[in-house]
């Protein structure tokens, strides 16, 4: 009797333990569907309503984190990945850069902390930015997000009250930017056709912004030490393709580029698309082609660069929120957008400027590529935090 009782007890405990393992996600997060288990622990279980009871507790965080996963082999069932290829395919887990640089991952991973440190360095090196005596703006009407689509002109005056053009525009990087800005047809669906002189102006802008400024050299030095580029020549060539390489936004015409979209602005679908550069805004407002309406957010900076989200009408076409960094040099704009696109393509990129956080959102252009499958920049702009 005693032996039988022990056997019954052991069988009971075994069955209970085995049953519990079949009903748990312990060690199973991200796996494919397995009919040997009574519940599932993959992203599809929520859709089919067959998740284990501890799925949310164990898998929601684990499945989207690189904790203890750096360098793992690719598994198509995982919602995100933690290997050296994930930056290339833009499917890394949210904390890949933070964890995998020090947890068995690639030595050239760019961490959030490094991005913030570098952005502070770029901020300090922006010697060509406008001073408070060289640039005066008047933001006037502040509207809530719910009213940005109203298309009401709530500001009687221009945004830019004064700019010391003679000083700022004589600086090489400003002059180079001005030469490039007027080379574009703003309407999508109409192919761009650059002359040899206009192509040379693109190259001059990159050289004056990146090669001939301390700010640009600091960005290259960082990317070089991280193994992103092997030489300055590679760096400049990639920026040229990334920013100025043409692709089609409409009608299968080579009608757009990252530079045109972000710095010059475009018209697509009857409204303004892109347009995130303060100098282009100033030039068009001065010429009477752009009418400033209001702003929906303003950054915490009391000096330049500052960040503003603007509503405006551009020669008959409306922009609901055209956010831009105000008062910075062209090289600063180009540097922070390039850094964020290289380090955090298609994601939020967290910068630090004078101890205050700035978020840049970037987007990749996925319909065409250059070189060895590299993606053109689709867009980049400051995100409202305030």
ABEGO torsion letter per residue (X at the ends): XAAAAAAAAAAAAAAAAAAAAAABABGABGBBBBAABABBABAAAAAAGABBAAAAAAAAAAAABABGABGBBBBAABABBABAAAAAAGABBAAAAAAAAAAGBBAABBBAAAAAAAAAAAAAABAABBBAAABBBBAEBBBBAAAAAAGBBABABBABABBBAAAAAABAAAAAAAAAAAABBABBGBBBBBBAAAAAAAAAAAAAAAAABAAAAAAAAAAAAAGABABAAAAAAAAAAAAABBBBABGGBBABBAAAAAAAEBBBGGBBBEGABAAAAAAAAAAGABBBABBABBBABABOBBBBBBBBBBGGBBBABBBBBBGBBAAAAAAAAAAAAAABBGBBBBBBBGGBBBBBBBBBBAABBBEBGBBBBABBBBBBAX
